[in-house]
Amino acid sequence: MSELRDLYQELILDHSKTPRNFKVPVEVTHEAHGRNPLCGDTFTIFVDVENGTIKDIGFQGHGCAISTASASMMTESLKGKSLEDGKNLFEWFHRLLTTPPDIGTPSGPLGKLAVFSGVREFPVRVKCATLAWHTLKAALDRDAKAVTTE
């Protein structure tokens, strides 16, 4: 367990200090804004979809280490995936963070995103980790309402 905890801390810190895809892509076909009113985290997710595939993705905004790392790792995981795969990954990530630890850890196609399983032990942080993902879902669904975790 301490190896997983170490990996979790290393990845979270790396992605929060040096977020990947912290940008607005040149072309944007899908976009949504989300915020967590409890802590003030706010992100806008930008997606360029071409022929049903996520060609490019980026985000802008600010948040805590967990929300920034989650947005960064999410964008890395989704480039080149189909819209269906993107929505499927959202479902798996959401399941990972909302399944009680005593039931087990859903794995599925999460890959290194599984390091966020430790977040579910801190329920107040689940909203931090899922903010970018709920915002992504709204962007892919072309839901014009701002996403809020409340």
Order of alpha helices (4+ residues) and beta strands (2+ residues): alpha-beta-beta-beta-alpha-alpha-alpha-beta
